Amino acid sequence: MESLELGQLRRGARRVQSRSVLLVAVFALALVGASCAPAPEPGQKYRVPADFAEGILAASQDLYGSPAGANVPNCVPSDQHPRPVILLHGFAGNMADNMNGLSPFLANEGYCVYALTYGATPGSIFGGTNDIRRSSLDEFGPFVDKVLAETGATQVDIIGHSEGSMMPRWWMRFGPSAYADGTPKVATMIGVGPATYGADLGGQAAELRTIPLFAGIIDTLVQNGCGACEQVLAGSSFINELNSPEPQPGENFTGLAQPGVRYMMLATQWDNFLVPYQFGFIDHPAVQNLTVQDVCPIDEADHLSIVFDPVAFDVIANFLDPANPRTPRCVATQPVFAATDQRPKG
């Protein structure tokens, strides 16, 4: 009879394999239909993908490029939307495939939109795998300064998916994220499918760390350049330091939120990568925590499809521009993989 540890790892491998097969199938369908992508809706400059599959379809045309509407040269922020918005992908994603929904949506709303693929090995389409601290300080921070210089803006808004909700917070706490007078360079920080306290793997992260085979696999991945493979797990030293309520060496501020910044963490109760989904929330007066189901109970967006979810789009738009609120749409966005129903029981 196989050991409990080996059985757990084999079941985990099968889940990863099934997800990989599904993603390959979606990507193949995208390639077949790439020439048939619908035109933008009337009044739109960019086509906003209807779902995750269409987003992959659009991204497949240039997996190393910018998502539609992002990084447009000489973009000048408008009086209505004076701050450029920076979009950040999640673990093993990139700006093309992960942000191809939010980018055209916000660009059509009149925002100057910027995005980057961070934490990738040169030549790889998979970002967010390198050491998150280095990605934050060496790539993201300079990118913020570049966007501010190019647009003439004094602050940016940030929207990060999954790991992209953690990575900028490191720079905000430990990098040169404020001006000499203390004014932060970030005005608004939004996490979508946020991974604030990491992936707890359904409460098994701590136990899995004690299994030599699992720990050895993680160590091997780290030694081969995937520092984020260990850092995104709940209980990692990175997450503990990032979220510590106690003073940390080299920090700009103590605690979970940078003074002067507005935060929102937007999760889904059908998240299948972050279990429990509440691990994305931040307990702080400056942070608004909510789920898309608070707005639309029939929404079944999972960890991947939430960044192609019209409900999430409208909630984000309202938080970015609270002076001009809209009534959020309510649609039954479907999961990419088998979703994990984390709705309250009873």
C-alpha positions as CSV (number, residue, x, y, z in Angstrom):
1,M,0.0,0.0,0.0
2,E,1.4,3.4,-0.9
3,S,2.3,5.8,1.9
4,L,0.0,8.6,2.8
5,E,2.7,11.1,1.8
6,L,3.2,9.5,-1.7
7,G,-0.5,9.2,-2.2
8,Q,-1.0,12.9,-1.4
9,L,1.7,13.9,-3.9
10,R,0.3,11.6,-6.6
11,R,-3.2,13.0,-6.2
12,G,-1.7,16.5,-6.3
13,A,0.2,15.6,-9.5
14,R,-2.9,14.3,-11.1
15,R,-4.8,17.5,-10.3
16,V,-1.9,19.6,-11.8
17,Q,-1.8,17.4,-14.8
18,S,-5.6,17.7,-15.4
19,R,-5.4,21.4,-15.1
20,S,-2.4,21.6,-17.5
21,V,-4.3,19.4,-20.1
22,L,-7.3,21.7,-19.9
23,L,-5.2,24.8,-20.3
24,V,-3.4,23.3,-23.3
25,A,-6.8,22.5,-24.8
26,V,-8.1,26.0,-24.3
27,F,-4.9,27.4,-25.8
28,A,-5.2,25.1,-28.8
29,L,-8.7,26.2,-29.4
30,A,-7.6,29.8,-29.1
31,L,-5.0,29.3,-31.8
32,V,-7.5,27.7,-34.1
33,G,-9.9,30.6,-33.7
34,A,-7.4,33.5,-33.4
35,S,-8.4,34.9,-36.8
36,C,-12.0,35.0,-35.8
37,A,-11.8,37.2,-32.7
38,P,-14.9,39.5,-32.5
39,A,-14.6,43.2,-33.1
40,P,-14.9,45.7,-30.3
41,E,-18.4,46.6,-29.1
42,P,-19.8,49.8,-30.4
43,G,-18.2,52.8,-28.7
44,Q,-15.2,50.8,-27.6
45,K,-11.7,51.2,-28.9
46,Y,-10.5,47.8,-27.8
47,R,-12.3,44.4,-27.7
48,V,-12.9,43.3,-24.1
49,P,-12.8,39.4,-24.0
50,A,-16.0,37.9,-23.0
51,D,-14.3,35.2,-20.9
52,F,-11.0,33.5,-20.1
53,A,-11.0,31.4,-23.3
54,E,-11.3,34.5,-25.5
55,G,-8.6,36.3,-23.4
56,I,-6.2,33.4,-24.1
57,L,-7.3,33.6,-27.8
58,A,-6.3,37.3,-27.9
59,A,-3.1,36.7,-25.9
60,S,-2.0,33.8,-28.2
61,Q,-1.3,36.3,-31.0
62,D,1.6,37.8,-29.0
63,L,2.4,36.1,-25.7
64,Y,5.4,38.4,-25.2
65,G,3.6,41.6,-26.0
66,S,1.4,44.0,-24.1
67,P,-2.3,43.3,-23.5
68,A,-4.7,45.4,-25.6
69,G,-4.8,49.0,-24.4
70,A,-1.7,48.9,-22.3
71,N,1.7,50.6,-22.7
72,V,0.4,52.9,-25.4
73,P,3.1,55.5,-26.2
74,N,2.6,59.1,-25.2
75,C,-0.6,58.4,-23.2
76,V,-1.7,61.5,-21.4
77,P,-3.9,61.0,-18.3
78,S,-7.2,62.8,-18.5
79,D,-8.6,65.2,-15.9
80,Q,-11.3,62.6,-15.0
81,H,-8.6,59.8,-14.6
82,P,-5.4,61.6,-13.7
83,R,-3.6,58.6,-12.4
84,P,-2.2,55.8,-14.7
85,V,-3.1,52.3,-13.7
86,I,-0.5,49.5,-13.5
87,L,-1.7,45.9,-14.0
88,L,0.3,43.0,-12.5
89,H,-0.2,39.3,-13.3
90,G,-0.1,36.4,-11.0
91,F,2.2,33.4,-10.5
92,A,3.4,31.7,-13.8
93,G,1.4,34.3,-15.8
94,N,2.4,37.2,-17.9
95,M,0.8,40.6,-18.8
96,A,-0.5,39.3,-22.2
97,D,-2.5,36.4,-20.9
98,N,-3.4,37.5,-17.4
99,M,-4.4,41.2,-18.0
100,N,-6.0,41.0,-21.4
101,G,-9.4,41.6,-19.9
102,L,-8.8,44.4,-17.4
103,S,-6.4,46.3,-19.7
104,P,-8.8,46.9,-22.6
105,F,-11.7,47.5,-20.2
106,L,-9.9,50.2,-18.4
107,A,-8.4,51.7,-21.5
108,N,-11.9,52.0,-22.9
109,E,-12.9,53.8,-19.7
110,G,-10.3,56.4,-20.5
111,Y,-7.4,55.4,-18.2
112,C,-3.7,55.3,-19.2
113,V,-3.0,51.6,-18.6
114,Y,0.4,50.1,-18.1
115,A,1.5,46.5,-17.5
116,L,4.7,44.5,-17.3
117,T,5.8,40.9,-17.1
118,Y,7.9,40.6,-13.9
119,G,9.9,37.8,-12.3
120,A,10.5,35.8,-15.5
121,T,13.6,33.9,-16.7
122,P,14.8,35.6,-19.9
123,G,13.0,34.2,-22.9
124,S,10.2,32.6,-20.8
125,I,6.5,33.5,-21.1
126,F,6.0,32.4,-17.4
127,G,6.4,35.4,-15.1
128,G,6.2,35.7,-11.3
129,T,8.5,32.8,-10.7
130,N,11.6,34.5,-9.5
131,D,12.3,35.8,-6.0
132,I,9.4,38.2,-5.3
133,R,11.5,40.6,-3.2
134,R,13.9,41.1,-6.2
135,S,11.0,41.4,-8.7
136,S,9.4,44.0,-6.5
137,L,12.5,46.2,-5.8
138,D,14.4,45.6,-9.1
139,E,11.6,45.5,-11.7
140,F,8.4,46.9,-10.3
141,G,9.7,49.9,-8.4
142,P,11.7,51.3,-11.4
143,F,8.6,50.6,-13.6
144,V,6.5,52.8,-11.4
145,D,9.1,55.6,-11.6
146,K,9.2,55.2,-15.4
147,V,5.4,55.4,-15.7
148,L,5.3,58.5,-13.5
149,A,8.0,60.2,-15.6
150,E,6.4,59.3,-18.9
151,T,2.9,60.5,-17.9
152,G,3.8,63.4,-15.7
153,A,1.5,62.0,-13.0
154,T,2.4,62.1,-9.3
155,Q,0.7,58.9,-8.3
156,V,-0.3,55.6,-9.8
157,D,-3.1,53.1,-9.1
158,I,-2.2,49.4,-8.9
159,I,-4.3,46.3,-9.7
160,G,-2.6,43.0,-9.0
161,H,-3.9,39.5,-9.5
162,S,-2.9,36.7,-7.1
163,E,0.8,37.1,-6.6
164,G,0.5,40.5,-8.2
165,S,-1.4,41.6,-5.1
166,M,1.6,40.8,-2.9
167,M,4.6,41.8,-5.0
168,P,3.9,45.5,-5.1
169,R,3.2,45.6,-1.4
170,W,6.8,44.6,-0.7
171,W,8.1,47.6,-2.6
172,M,5.6,49.8,-0.9
173,R,6.8,48.7,2.5
174,F,10.5,48.3,1.9
175,G,11.3,50.2,-1.3
176,P,11.5,53.9,-2.3
177,S,7.7,54.1,-2.6
178,A,7.2,57.6,-1.2
179,Y,8.4,61.1,-2.0
180,A,10.6,63.1,0.3
181,D,7.6,64.6,2.0
182,G,6.1,61.2,2.7
183,T,3.5,61.2,0.0
184,P,3.1,57.7,-1.4
185,K,3.7,57.2,-5.1
186,V,0.7,54.8,-5.0
187,A,-2.8,56.2,-4.5
188,T,-4.9,53.0,-4.8
189,M,-3.9,49.3,-4.4
190,I,-6.4,46.7,-5.5
191,G,-5.9,42.9,-5.2
192,V,-8.0,40.6,-7.3
193,G,-8.0,37.0,-6.2
194,P,-5.5,38.3,-3.7
195,A,-2.9,36.1,-2.1
196,T,-2.2,38.2,0.9
197,Y,-1.3,35.3,3.2
198,G,-0.3,32.9,0.5
199,A,-1.7,29.6,-0.7
200,D,-2.7,27.5,2.3
201,L,-3.5,24.5,0.1
202,G,-6.8,23.9,1.9
203,G,-5.1,24.0,5.3
204,Q,-2.4,21.5,4.3
205,A,0.5,23.9,3.6
206,A,2.1,23.5,7.0
207,E,1.7,19.7,7.0
208,L,3.1,19.4,3.5
209,R,6.2,21.3,4.5
210,T,7.0,18.4,6.9
211,I,6.9,15.8,4.2
212,P,10.5,15.3,3.0
213,L,9.5,14.7,-0.6
214,F,7.4,17.8,-0.9
215,A,10.0,19.9,0.9
216,G,12.7,18.5,-1.4
217,I,10.7,19.4,-4.5
218,I,10.2,22.9,-3.3
219,D,13.9,23.3,-2.5
220,T,14.8,22.0,-5.9
221,L,12.5,24.5,-7.6
222,V,14.0,27.4,-5.5
223,Q,17.5,26.3,-6.3
224,N,16.6,26.4,-10.0
225,G,15.4,29.9,-9.9
226,C,11.7,29.6,-8.8
227,G,12.0,31.5,-5.5
228,A,8.3,32.4,-5.7
229,C,7.5,28.7,-5.6
230,E,8.2,28.7,-1.8
231,Q,7.4,32.3,-1.1
232,V,3.7,32.0,-2.3
233,L,3.0,29.3,0.2
234,A,1.3,30.3,3.5
235,G,3.8,30.6,6.3
236,S,6.8,31.5,4.2
237,S,9.3,34.0,5.6
238,F,8.5,36.4,2.8
239,I,4.8,36.4,3.7
240,N,5.4,36.6,7.4
241,E,7.7,39.6,6.9
242,L,5.4,41.3,4.4
243,N,2.4,41.1,6.7
244,S,4.1,41.5,10.1
245,P,2.4,44.0,12.4
246,E,5.8,44.5,14.1
247,P,8.5,46.9,12.8
248,Q,10.8,45.4,10.2
249,P,14.4,46.4,9.3
250,G,14.4,48.8,6.3
251,E,10.7,49.4,6.2
252,N,9.0,52.7,5.3
253,F,6.0,52.1,7.6
254,T,4.9,49.4,10.1
255,G,2.0,47.2,9.5
256,L,-0.2,46.1,6.7
257,A,-1.1,49.3,4.9
258,Q,0.9,52.3,3.7
259,P,-0.5,55.5,5.2
260,G,-2.3,57.6,2.5
261,V,-3.1,54.6,0.3
262,R,-6.6,53.2,-0.4
263,Y,-6.8,49.4,-0.6
264,M,-9.4,46.9,-1.8
265,M,-9.0,43.1,-1.7
266,L,-11.6,41.5,-4.1
267,A,-11.9,37.8,-3.7
268,T,-14.3,35.0,-4.9
269,Q,-16.0,32.4,-2.9
270,W,-15.4,29.9,-5.7
271,D,-11.6,30.3,-5.6
272,N,-9.9,27.0,-6.4
273,F,-6.3,28.0,-5.8
274,L,-6.6,30.0,-2.6
275,V,-8.4,27.9,0.1
276,P,-9.6,29.5,2.2
277,Y,-10.3,32.6,0.0
278,Q,-10.3,34.7,3.2
279,F,-6.5,34.4,3.1
280,G,-6.6,37.2,0.6
281,F,-8.2,39.7,3.0
282,I,-6.3,42.4,5.0
283,D,-7.6,43.3,8.4
284,H,-6.9,47.1,8.5
285,P,-9.1,50.2,8.5
286,A,-7.6,51.4,5.2
287,V,-8.7,48.1,3.4
288,Q,-12.0,47.2,2.0
289,N,-12.5,43.5,1.8
290,L,-15.2,41.9,-0.3
291,T,-16.1,39.1,-2.7
292,V,-17.7,39.3,-6.1
293,Q,-20.6,37.3,-4.6
294,D,-21.3,40.2,-2.2
295,V,-22.3,42.1,-5.4
296,C,-23.6,39.3,-7.5
297,P,-24.5,36.0,-5.8
298,I,-24.7,34.0,-9.0
299,D,-21.1,34.8,-10.0
300,E,-19.1,31.6,-10.1
301,A,-15.7,33.1,-11.2
302,D,-12.8,31.1,-10.0
303,H,-9.2,32.2,-9.4
304,L,-8.4,32.6,-13.1
305,S,-11.7,33.8,-14.5
306,I,-12.1,36.6,-11.9
307,V,-9.8,38.8,-14.0
308,F,-12.2,38.3,-17.0
309,D,-15.3,38.9,-14.9
310,P,-17.6,41.9,-15.7
311,V,-18.7,42.0,-12.1
312,A,-15.1,42.4,-10.9
313,F,-14.5,45.0,-13.7
314,D,-17.4,47.2,-12.5
315,V,-16.4,46.9,-8.8
316,I,-12.9,47.9,-9.7
317,A,-14.1,50.8,-11.8
318,N,-16.2,52.1,-8.9
319,F,-13.3,51.8,-6.4
320,L,-10.9,53.6,-8.8
321,D,-13.4,56.4,-9.5
322,P,-15.8,56.6,-6.5
323,A,-17.1,60.0,-7.6
324,N,-18.8,58.4,-10.6
325,P,-20.3,55.1,-9.4
326,R,-22.1,52.7,-11.7
327,T,-24.4,49.8,-11.0
328,P,-22.3,46.7,-11.3
329,R,-23.4,44.0,-13.7
330,C,-24.5,40.7,-12.4
331,V,-23.5,37.8,-14.6
332,A,-22.8,34.1,-13.9
333,T,-19.1,34.1,-14.9
334,Q,-18.0,30.5,-15.1
335,P,-14.8,29.0,-13.6
336,V,-11.9,27.9,-15.8
337,F,-11.3,24.8,-13.7
338,A,-13.5,22.9,-11.3
339,A,-14.3,25.6,-8.8
340,T,-14.1,25.1,-5.0
341,D,-17.4,26.2,-3.5
342,Q,-16.4,28.1,-0.4
343,R,-19.7,29.9,0.2
344,P,-20.9,30.0,3.8
345,K,-23.0,26.9,4.6
346,G,-26.4,27.1,6.2
